[in-house]
Amino acid sequence: MSRIDEADQANGGDTAGGSTAGAGAFDAFYLASAPEAIGLAALLVSSPEDAQDLVQEAFAGLLQRWELIDNPGGYLRRSIVNGASNTYRRRARGRFRIEVLSRAEMTRAEPALDYLADQIEALPPKQRVVIVLKFYLQLRDKEIAEATGMRPGSVGPTLNRAIRRLRTEMHDAPR
Amino acid sequence: MPLDDDITTALRTRAEERAPAPPPLAAIRAAGPVPLPHRPPHRPGRRVLAVAAALLVVVAVAVAVVTAGDDSPDLVRAAAAAPVAPGTEVTTPGGWPDCRDGDRDAARWPATEVLTYRPAVDEDPADMSGRVADLAASLVPALPAAVIRRGATPGCTLVYGGDEGMTLEVLGSRADGYTLKGVGYPNGLAPHAVSVRLGGEHIRMDVERGWCGDASACEITVAARYGDDESTASAPSRAAEITVPLARDRSASLALVRTATGESGTLLSAVALAIPPLP
C-alpha cells in the first residue's frame, strides 16, 4: 500500500464524505500524500517545474471534487499519470527545455543505480509509468491499471517488457 | 541484489535527488478550477463517453476544415468566446478579424497569436489592454512606447505598431472570457504560437519553433512582472521552453513580454500579455 493510500485510510476512508470535516480532511490528506506525490511526479517527468505543476494541478483538481471522490489516492495518482502523459506528448512535438542541474544531480552517489535510473527514464512512456508505479509506489497490478487506464491484463506484460529491457541495458552497461 | 530491489532503490534515490518541494497548500487552494479535469478512476461508462467525445471531435474538426476556407471573422470570434477557466491560457491558431482602422485594411497579419483567458470579475478589456501596454513598455526598454496604443475595443481593433514592435487586441466578453491577441513584427516572422501556464514557483512559456523567422540567429527573452517581482530569462532561438522563476502570489496581476532580437541586437519582435488577478 502506498503512502497516498495510507493517507486516505488515515482520514477514515471517507475523505470525500462529510462536508464539515472536508477541509480538514483534505489538508490532512495533502500533508500525508504530497511528498510521495511529488516524488512520483518527479520520476515521471524528470523536471522539477513539470513535477510541481503536475502535483499542484492534481491536488487542485482533487480539492475541487473532494466531496465527490471516494478514492482520493487513486484520483491523485491518475491525475499525475495523465498529466505526465500530456508532458510526454508535448515533448514529442519537438520542444525541449533548458535545464539547470541541481547540486544533487551533479554529485550522484551510486553510478550503477544512477545508470539504472537513467535507463528507466529512457523507457517508452507507458513502460516508465508502469515501472515507477510498481517499484516506487509498490502498487498492485490492479491499482496500476486504475492509475493508467490500462486493462489489468496488460499491466503484467508491459511490466515484463520493461524489466527485460532494463535487464539487457544493465547487462550491457559500461563498467 | 535482485534487479527488482535495484529498481526500487534507484527510483527512491532519484526521487530524493530530483523531487522539488511540493506546492504549498495555500497555492493549491488559490489555484482555482483546473482547466482540464481528470476523471476519477472507475467512472462508469467512461469508455463509452470517451468514444462519443472522440466522434464529436472528429465531426467538429471536419466541419471546421470544411468551413475554414473563407476565414470568416465570425469563426475567429466564436473561438475567442469559448469559456476558459480562470488563469488558464489556451493557444489557438490566430487570425485577425476583418476590420478597418481608419483607412488601413488590416485583414491579414502574420505571426498572430491568440490567448484566451477569463479575467477578473471587474476586468474591463480596455483597461486590460492599457495595462498590458504600460507593463510591456516598462519591461522592454528597447520597445518604443510610442508604438503601443491603448484603448482596444472588444470585437475588432487594430493597433498599429510601426516597423517593429507589437500590437494588442482584446476580443470576447466578460461572461465568456476575453481573447488577447498580440502580433509580432516584422511580417517576415513565421507563424507561431505561445502558451503560458502559472504553476509552482515559476511561470513557463512554451514557444513554438520558428519564432525567429528567417533570422539566422536570434535570442528570445521572456520578461515577467508579477506583483512587484520582475524576472527575465533568455535562450537561444532553438530553445523552445523558457521558465521564469517567480514568487508565488496569485493575487497579483502578471505581465509577460517576449522579445526576439537578431544578430545585430535589433529587436525583431515582441509580444506581451497580461493575466489579471484571480477573482
Chai-1 contact restraints between the chains, C-beta under 6 A:
chainA,res_idxA,chainB,res_idxB,connection_type,confidence,min_distance_angstrom,max_distance_angstrom,comment,restraint_id
A,Y30,B,L25,contact,1.0,0.0,6.0,A-B,restraint_1
A,A34,B,P22,contact,1.0,0.0,6.0,A-B,restraint_2
A,I38,B,A19,contact,1.0,0.0,6.0,A-B,restraint_3
A,I38,B,P22,contact,1.0,0.0,6.0,A-B,restraint_4
A,G39,B,A15,contact,1.0,0.0,6.0,A-B,restraint_5
A,G39,B,A19,contact,1.0,0.0,6.0,A-B,restraint_6
A,A42,B,A15,contact,1.0,0.0,6.0,A-B,restraint_7
A,A42,B,R18,contact,1.0,0.0,6.0,A-B,restraint_8
A,A42,B,A19,contact,1.0,0.0,6.0,A-B,restraint_9
A,L43,B,L11,contact,1.0,0.0,6.0,A-B,restraint_10
A,L43,B,A15,contact,1.0,0.0,6.0,A-B,restraint_11
A,P48,B,P20,contact,1.0,0.0,6.0,A-B,restraint_12
A,E49,B,H202,contact,1.0,0.0,6.0,A-B,restraint_13
A,E49,B,T243,contact,1.0,0.0,6.0,A-B,restraint_14
A,Q52,B,P20,contact,1.0,0.0,6.0,A-B,restraint_15
A,Q52,B,P23,contact,1.0,0.0,6.0,A-B,restraint_16
A,Q52,B,G200,contact,1.0,0.0,6.0,A-B,restraint_17
A,D53,B,G199,contact,1.0,0.0,6.0,A-B,restraint_18
A,D53,B,G200,contact,1.0,0.0,6.0,A-B,restraint_19
A,V55,B,P22,contact,1.0,0.0,6.0,A-B,restraint_20
A,V55,B,P23,contact,1.0,0.0,6.0,A-B,restraint_21
A,Q56,B,P23,contact,1.0,0.0,6.0,A-B,restraint_22
A,Q56,B,I28,contact,1.0,0.0,6.0,A-B,restraint_23
A,Q56,B,G199,contact,1.0,0.0,6.0,A-B,restraint_24
A,E57,B,V34,contact,1.0,0.0,6.0,A-B,restraint_25
A,F59,B,I28,contact,1.0,0.0,6.0,A-B,restraint_26
A,A60,B,I28,contact,1.0,0.0,6.0,A-B,restraint_27
A,A60,B,A31,contact,1.0,0.0,6.0,A-B,restraint_28
A,A60,B,V34,contact,1.0,0.0,6.0,A-B,restraint_29
A,G61,B,V34,contact,1.0,0.0,6.0,A-B,restraint_30
A,G61,B,P37,contact,1.0,0.0,6.0,A-B,restraint_31
A,G61,B,H38,contact,1.0,0.0,6.0,A-B,restraint_32
A,I69,B,P40,contact,1.0,0.0,6.0,A-B,restraint_33
A,G74,B,P41,contact,1.0,0.0,6.0,A-B,restraint_34
A,Y75,B,P40,contact,1.0,0.0,6.0,A-B,restraint_35
A,R78,B,H38,contact,1.0,0.0,6.0,A-B,restraint_36
A,R78,B,P41,contact,1.0,0.0,6.0,A-B,restraint_37
A,S79,B,H38,contact,1.0,0.0,6.0,A-B,restraint_38
A,N82,B,H38,contact,1.0,0.0,6.0,A-B,restraint_39
A,R95,B,A240,contact,1.0,0.0,6.0,A-B,restraint_40
A,R95,B,E241,contact,1.0,0.0,6.0,A-B,restraint_41
A,F96,B,A240,contact,1.0,0.0,6.0,A-B,restraint_42
A,R97,B,E241,contact,1.0,0.0,6.0,A-B,restraint_43
A,I98,B,A235,contact,1.0,0.0,6.0,A-B,restraint_44
A,I98,B,A239,contact,1.0,0.0,6.0,A-B,restraint_45
A,A104,B,E17,contact,1.0,0.0,6.0,A-B,restraint_46
A,E105,B,E17,contact,1.0,0.0,6.0,A-B,restraint_47
A,L113,B,T9,contact,1.0,0.0,6.0,A-B,restraint_48
A,L113,B,A10,contact,1.0,0.0,6.0,A-B,restraint_49
A,L113,B,T13,contact,1.0,0.0,6.0,A-B,restraint_50
A,L116,B,D6,contact,1.0,0.0,6.0,A-B,restraint_51
A,L116,B,A10,contact,1.0,0.0,6.0,A-B,restraint_52
A,A117,B,A10,contact,1.0,0.0,6.0,A-B,restraint_53
A,A117,B,R14,contact,1.0,0.0,6.0,A-B,restraint_54
A,F135,B,I7,contact,1.0,0.0,6.0,A-B,restraint_55
A,F135,B,T8,contact,1.0,0.0,6.0,A-B,restraint_56
A,F135,B,L11,contact,1.0,0.0,6.0,A-B,restraint_57
A,Y136,B,L11,contact,1.0,0.0,6.0,A-B,restraint_58
A,E146,B,P41,contact,1.0,0.0,6.0,A-B,restraint_59
A,R167,B,L3,contact,1.0,0.0,6.0,A-B,restraint_60
